[in-house]
């Protein structure tokens, strides 16, 4: 039984009456009996929590940085009016607003209570139990219970680079159109013949077709389609480093989402693997319009793990999942010692079977420090880091591994452009 503040007020009044009006023990006992009777009567008339039906959607989806509302439907299935308070519990990271709601429900009526949420990072937030305190008609006593109403809010990646997707798809369609491949090498899939014009590469002339026609004919090509791509996200210790407003992994996810959407529009299959010492997330066998949504939901719960990545285990996992030749897009760091000791020895196993593209986010603060000559020692240290990174990239390129390295705000677009160049040149 819950005793409210009204009872404390009545008890004070009763005590005054006992002290100044009823000087006998009989009066004291009588006043106490009246108060107890009022409490018991109010408690007996209080509606039971069992008369309430609480329901809500089990899953609410929102983009990171945006707000959403979770609706809780409360139905009074009993025959008495329900009065009281309700608290909707959510984790602090959900940034819930207006958790407390007042209840006054007539029999067989329903209300919808809304709680506003603005999640602060990616992933799922599970709702806590709903606390309901029902009060009697006099407000002196009541019942309090906790009711489990399962629900969760999933914060998807912000995917700010989605605004670039339309322009990249438009460029892709232009590559596939009639303006594609005026010269040899624009893709590897034969499309059709057309008449030779000045400036065409003579290597694209089809002499057999020309012999049967009145004009010189050249072959036209179109970008490759139905190619396979595997995006590999390194979720080890290095991915937790802060770059700009987020982590290295956040930047990699942003770029992977844009690349996945572009690959789906190009008719390619794009799988995903998040790995450090074991597989943390995986997308496989999903294509077309379903791929972007699947990537968003899968990557929502991927977080950096404070362990060193098992490069050899990662390579074995990639080989076991990709049987035919594919483009391996590997999101990882380009720190000198890590690349020299771990990455370079493992790359030949991949490059023998697949085309490998290394994607890394760079820290814009390092470039800014190198340009600031007022801080000599800081600028020298930044220059050393940049020179080391340039040597690493050159070493990778000599081994036939392409590298895309850019600041967080530029990385998605730079990766999409590299993918389109590979499509256009038939290098997939």
KOLSE-396025 format. One line per field, with one value per residue (C-alpha): residue number from 1; x, y, z. Coordinates in nm, 2 decimals, decimal comma. Example, Ala and Ser with C-alpha at 12.3 -4.5 7.8 and 13.67 -1.06 7.14 Angstrom:
BEGIN
resi = c(1_2)
u = c(1,23_1,37)
v = c(-0,45_-0,11)
w = c(0,78_0,71)
This chain:
BEGIN
resi = c(1_2_3_4_5_6_7_8_9_10_11_12_13_14_15_16_17_18_19_20_21_22_23_24_25_26_27_28_29_30_31_32_33_34_35_36_37_38_39_40_41_42_43_44_45_46_47_48_49_50_51_52_53_54_55_56_57_58_59_60_61_62_63_64_65_66_67_68_69_70_71_72_73_74_75_76_77_78_79_80_81_82_83_84_85_86_87_88_89_90_91_92_93_94_95_96_97_98_99_100_101_102_103_104_105_106_107_108_109_110_111_112_113_114_115_116_117_118_119_120_121_122_123_124_125_126_127_128_129_130_131_132_133_134_135_136_137_138_139_140_141_142_143_144_145_146_147_148_149_150_151_152_153_154_155_156_157_158_159_160_161_162_163_164_165_166_167_168_169_170_171_172_173_174_175_176_177_178_179_180_181_182_183_184_185_186_187_188_189_190_191_192_193_194_195_196_197_198_199_200_201_202_203_204_205_206_207_208_209_210_211_212_213_214_215_216_217_218_219_220_221_222_223_224_225_226_227_228_229_230_231_232_233_234_235_236_237_238_239_240_241_242_243_244_245_246_247_248_249_250_251_252_253_254_255_256_257_258_259_260_261_262_263_264_265_266_267_268_269_270_271_272_273_274_275_276_277_278_279_280_281_282_283_284_285_286_287_288_289_290_291_292_293_294_295_296_297_298_299_300_301_302_303_304_305_306_307_308_309_310_311_312_313_314_315_316_317_318_319_320_321_322_323_324_325_326_327_328_329_330_331_332_333_334_335_336_337_338_339_340_341_342_343_344_345_346_347_348_349_350_351_352_353_354_355_356_357_358_359_360_361_362_363_364_365_366_367_368_369_370_371_372_373_374_375_376_377_378_379_380_381_382_383_384_385_386_387_388_389_390_391_392_393_394_395_396_397_398_399_400_401_402_403_404_405_406_407_408_409_410_411_412_413_414_415_416_417_418_419_420_421_422_423_424_425_426_427_428)
u = c(0,00_0,13_0,05_0,04_0,12_-0,25_-0,23_0,06_-0,15_-0,45_-0,23_-0,10_-0,45_-0,55_-0,26_-0,36_-0,71_-0,58_-0,36_-0,60_-0,95_-0,95_-0,74_-0,84_-0,69_-1,04_-1,02_-0,67_-0,78_-1,09_-0,90_-0,65_-0,93_-1,09_-0,77_-0,70_-1,06_-1,01_-0,69_-0,83_-1,14_-0,93_-0,70_-0,99_-1,15_-0,82_-0,83_-0,59_-0,31_-0,44_-0,73_-0,49_-0,37_-0,03_0,08_0,33_0,53_0,81_1,06_1,09_1,36_1,52_1,83_2,11_2,08_1,70_1,42_1,13_0,83_0,74_0,37_0,23_-0,14_-0,31_-0,65_-0,87_-1,05_-1,20_-1,53_-1,38_-1,21_-0,83_-0,64_-0,27_0,08_0,28_0,66_0,81_1,18_1,44_1,83_1,99_2,16_1,81_1,76_1,39_1,17_0,84_0,87_0,60_0,24_-0,08_-0,36_-0,74_-0,92_-1,29_-1,39_-1,33_-1,14_-0,79_-0,53_-0,20_0,10_0,41_0,77_1,02_1,36_1,68_1,94_2,30_2,48_2,40_2,24_1,94_1,80_1,57_1,28_1,27_0,96_0,67_0,59_0,23_0,10_-0,28_-0,45_-0,78_-1,07_-0,94_-0,58_-0,47_-0,34_-0,28_-0,11_0,22_0,35_0,60_0,48_0,71_0,61_0,90_1,01_1,33_1,45_1,71_1,93_2,05_2,37_2,32_2,42_2,47_2,63_2,30_2,26_2,55_2,39_2,16_2,44_2,67_2,39_2,32_2,69_2,67_2,37_2,56_2,85_2,60_2,43_2,52_2,79_2,98_3,29_3,38_3,72_3,84_3,87_3,54_3,42_3,48_3,13_3,07_2,77_2,73_2,90_2,90_3,07_3,42_3,48_3,80_3,96_3,85_4,12_4,21_4,24_3,86_3,80_3,63_3,78_3,54_3,24_3,40_3,45_3,08_2,97_3,02_3,18_3,45_3,29_3,42_3,32_3,15_3,17_2,97_3,07_3,07_2,76_2,68_3,02_3,08_3,21_3,29_3,32_3,54_3,52_3,81_3,64_3,95_4,12_4,23_3,87_3,79_4,02_3,86_3,87_3,66_3,33_3,32_3,54_3,72_3,46_3,18_3,36_3,40_3,03_2,93_3,15_3,03_2,67_2,72_2,93_2,66_2,38_2,59_2,67_2,30_2,21_2,49_2,35_2,65_2,62_2,78_2,83_2,96_3,18_3,27_3,56_3,82_3,89_3,56_3,27_3,07_2,82_2,76_2,54_2,53_2,31_2,11_2,08_1,87_1,66_1,68_2,06_2,08_1,82_1,98_2,32_2,17_2,01_2,31_2,57_2,35_2,49_2,85_3,09_3,47_3,62_3,92_4,12_4,39_4,25_4,35_4,46_4,53_4,19_4,03_4,20_4,10_3,74_3,73_3,87_3,62_3,33_3,43_3,49_3,50_3,70_3,57_3,66_3,76_3,71_3,90_3,83_4,13_4,40_4,73_4,96_5,31_5,41_5,06_5,07_5,43_5,40_5,05_4,88_5,16_5,24_4,87_4,79_4,95_4,70_4,41_4,56_4,63_4,25_4,09_4,13_4,19_4,11_4,22_4,01_4,14_4,02_4,28_4,29_4,24_4,40_4,73_4,73_4,63_4,92_5,17_5,06_5,09_5,45_5,41_5,43_5,76_5,78_5,42_5,44_5,75_5,58_5,28_5,50_5,67_5,33_5,22_5,55_5,51_5,16_5,27_5,54_5,28_5,04_5,32_5,42_5,06_5,02_5,34_5,18_4,88_4,66_4,46_4,43_4,16_4,25_4,06_3,92_3,59_3,38_3,55_3,59_3,24_3,26_3,62_3,54_3,24_3,44_3,71_3,44_3,30_3,65_3,70_3,36_3,44_3,79_3,67_3,91_3,67)
v = c(0,00_0,34_0,63_0,97_1,32_1,38_1,13_1,31_1,63_1,46_1,30_1,64_1,78_1,48_1,52_1,89_1,78_1,52_1,77_2,06_1,92_1,55_1,52_1,17_0,84_0,74_1,04_0,95_0,60_0,72_0,96_0,69_0,45_0,71_0,76_0,39_0,34_0,62_0,46_0,11_0,24_0,44_0,15_-0,09_0,15_0,19_0,03_-0,26_-0,24_-0,56_-0,36_-0,17_-0,30_-0,15_-0,20_-0,03_-0,11_-0,35_-0,16_0,21_0,31_0,66_0,80_0,91_1,28_1,29_1,26_1,02_0,94_0,61_0,57_0,38_0,28_0,25_0,09_0,07_-0,26_-0,24_-0,10_0,17_0,50_0,48_0,77_0,79_0,84_0,65_0,66_0,53_0,42_0,45_0,45_0,79_0,75_0,76_1,11_1,06_1,36_1,37_1,03_1,10_1,10_1,16_0,90_0,96_0,69_0,62_0,25_0,10_0,40_0,43_0,71_0,72_0,86_0,97_0,99_1,18_1,02_1,15_0,87_0,99_0,70_0,41_0,08_-0,04_0,10_-0,13_0,02_-0,04_-0,14_0,09_0,20_0,26_0,42_0,41_0,62_0,58_0,83_1,02_1,02_0,89_0,55_0,35_0,06_0,07_-0,19_-0,24_-0,37_-0,51_-0,36_-0,47_-0,21_-0,09_0,21_0,14_0,44_0,39_0,55_0,91_0,85_1,21_1,12_0,99_1,32_1,23_0,90_1,05_1,24_0,93_0,70_0,96_0,95_0,57_0,58_0,81_0,56_0,29_0,51_0,58_0,83_0,56_0,41_0,62_0,46_0,12_0,02_0,17_-0,14_-0,50_-0,61_-0,57_-0,35_-0,27_-0,14_0,22_0,41_0,52_0,89_1,09_1,05_0,69_0,45_0,24_-0,07_-0,06_-0,11_-0,45_-0,55_-0,84_-0,62_-0,35_-0,60_-0,67_-0,31_0,00_0,20_0,14_0,01_0,02_-0,18_0,00_-0,12_-0,08_-0,09_-0,43_-0,55_-0,84_-0,82_-0,92_-0,69_-0,76_-0,47_-0,56_-0,34_-0,36_-0,32_-0,36_-0,12_0,12_0,18_0,34_0,63_0,97_1,16_1,47_1,44_1,06_0,75_0,59_0,32_0,58_0,73_0,38_0,30_0,63_0,54_0,18_0,28_0,51_0,24_-0,02_0,20_0,27_-0,09_-0,19_0,07_-0,07_-0,42_-0,56_-0,78_-0,62_-0,82_-0,69_-0,83_-0,66_-0,84_-0,80_-1,14_-1,28_-1,18_-0,90_-0,85_-0,98_-0,91_-1,17_-1,25_-0,93_-0,72_-0,45_-0,21_-0,42_-0,38_-0,02_-0,09_-0,41_-0,24_0,04_-0,20_-0,43_-0,15_0,02_-0,21_-0,24_-0,08_-0,07_-0,35_-0,28_-0,57_-0,60_-0,73_-1,08_-1,00_-1,36_-1,47_-1,19_-1,30_-1,66_-1,56_-1,35_-1,64_-1,88_-1,66_-1,54_-1,82_-1,63_-1,32_-1,01_-0,66_-0,66_-0,31_-0,32_-0,04_-0,02_0,21_0,29_0,33_0,24_-0,03_-0,20_-0,21_-0,33_-0,60_-0,73_-0,60_-0,64_-1,00_-1,10_-0,91_-1,15_-1,42_-1,19_-1,02_-1,36_-1,42_-1,08_-0,71_-0,53_-0,17_-0,03_0,25_0,47_0,78_1,05_1,30_1,66_1,79_1,64_1,81_2,14_2,10_2,03_2,36_2,56_2,68_2,88_2,55_2,42_2,09_2,01_2,08_1,86_1,57_1,61_1,61_1,29_1,12_1,24_1,12_0,78_0,75_0,84_0,57_0,32_0,41_0,39_0,05_-0,08_0,06_-0,12_-0,44_-0,37_-0,26_0,06_0,31_0,56_0,79_1,11_1,31_1,20_1,45_1,36_0,98_0,86_1,07_0,97_0,60_0,63_0,80_0,53_0,26_0,44_0,46_0,09_0,02_0,24_0,10_-0,26_-0,32_-0,51)
w = c(0,00_-0,10_0,15_-0,02_0,11_0,19_0,47_0,63_0,63_0,79_1,05_1,15_1,18_1,39_1,62_1,68_1,76_2,00_2,18_2,21_2,18_2,29_2,61_2,68_2,56_2,43_2,19_2,07_1,99_1,82_1,60_1,50_1,42_1,19_1,01_0,97_0,85_0,59_0,47_0,44_0,26_0,01_-0,05_-0,10_-0,36_-0,55_-0,90_-0,96_-1,21_-1,36_-1,50_-1,72_-2,06_-2,17_-2,53_-2,77_-3,09_-3,02_-3,25_-3,34_-3,59_-3,61_-3,78_-3,54_-3,45_-3,51_-3,26_-3,25_-3,03_-2,86_-2,81_-2,51_-2,53_-2,19_-2,18_-1,87_-1,90_-1,55_-1,42_-1,20_-1,29_-1,28_-1,13_-1,07_-1,23_-1,48_-1,54_-1,86_-1,81_-2,08_-2,06_-2,03_-2,37_-2,53_-2,39_-2,31_-2,24_-2,05_-1,89_-1,62_-1,72_-1,52_-1,55_-1,52_-1,72_-1,72_-1,75_-2,10_-2,23_-2,39_-2,40_-2,59_-2,40_-2,60_-2,49_-2,70_-2,76_-2,92_-2,91_-2,87_-3,05_-3,28_-3,17_-2,98_-2,66_-2,46_-2,26_-1,89_-1,69_-1,68_-1,32_-1,25_-0,92_-0,89_-0,62_-0,44_-0,46_-0,15_-0,27_0,07_-0,04_-0,35_-0,53_-0,72_-0,96_-1,24_-1,57_-1,84_-2,18_-2,42_-2,67_-2,82_-3,02_-3,29_-3,38_-3,74_-3,87_-3,97_-4,33_-4,42_-4,75_-4,87_-5,04_-5,27_-5,38_-5,65_-5,83_-5,82_-5,96_-6,23_-6,32_-6,33_-6,56_-6,78_-6,80_-6,90_-7,17_-7,53_-7,43_-7,26_-7,41_-7,70_-7,66_-7,59_-7,23_-7,11_-6,94_-7,06_-7,17_-7,54_-7,62_-7,99_-8,30_-8,43_-8,71_-8,66_-8,60_-8,58_-8,25_-8,18_-8,08_-8,38_-8,15_-8,11_-8,48_-8,56_-8,90_-8,96_-8,91_-9,12_-9,40_-9,41_-9,40_-9,61_-9,32_-9,06_-8,74_-8,39_-8,08_-7,79_-7,44_-7,13_-6,76_-6,59_-6,42_-6,19_-6,03_-5,67_-5,39_-5,02_-4,78_-4,48_-4,17_-3,92_-3,58_-3,37_-3,14_-3,41_-3,52_-3,19_-3,25_-3,27_-3,60_-3,64_-3,46_-3,45_-3,45_-3,74_-3,75_-3,79_-4,09_-4,24_-4,19_-4,36_-4,66_-4,67_-4,68_-4,98_-5,16_-5,09_-5,23_-5,54_-5,60_-5,56_-5,83_-6,05_-6,04_-5,84_-5,53_-5,22_-4,91_-4,58_-4,30_-3,97_-3,80_-3,53_-3,37_-3,48_-3,70_-3,54_-3,82_-4,17_-4,47_-4,75_-5,04_-5,03_-5,35_-5,52_-5,32_-5,01_-4,97_-4,84_-4,57_-4,47_-4,44_-4,22_-3,98_-3,96_-3,91_-3,64_-3,37_-3,48_-3,23_-3,19_-2,99_-2,77_-2,90_-3,17_-3,50_-3,60_-3,96_-4,05_-3,92_-4,11_-4,43_-4,38_-4,31_-4,63_-4,84_-4,70_-4,79_-5,13_-5,38_-5,71_-5,80_-5,63_-5,52_-5,16_-5,00_-4,68_-4,43_-4,19_-4,06_-4,24_-3,94_-4,04_-3,80_-3,82_-4,20_-4,22_-3,95_-4,01_-4,33_-4,59_-4,51_-4,54_-4,86_-5,11_-5,01_-5,11_-5,41_-5,58_-5,60_-5,57_-5,64_-5,31_-5,23_-4,89_-4,75_-4,46_-4,29_-4,23_-3,94_-4,07_-3,75_-3,85_-4,19_-4,02_-3,77_-4,05_-4,22_-3,90_-3,89_-3,57_-3,37_-3,51_-3,31_-3,36_-3,74_-3,76_-3,59_-3,82_-4,13_-4,01_-3,98_-4,33_-4,48_-4,32_-4,45_-4,80_-4,79_-4,68_-4,96_-5,21_-5,08_-5,12_-5,47_-5,58_-5,47_-5,69_-5,40_-5,46_-5,17_-5,09_-4,80_-4,71_-4,43_-4,28_-4,47_-4,80_-4,76_-4,89_-5,21_-5,27_-5,24_-5,46_-5,73_-5,71_-5,75_-6,06_-6,21_-6,16_-6,32_-6,61_-6,67_-6,64_-6,35_-6,13)
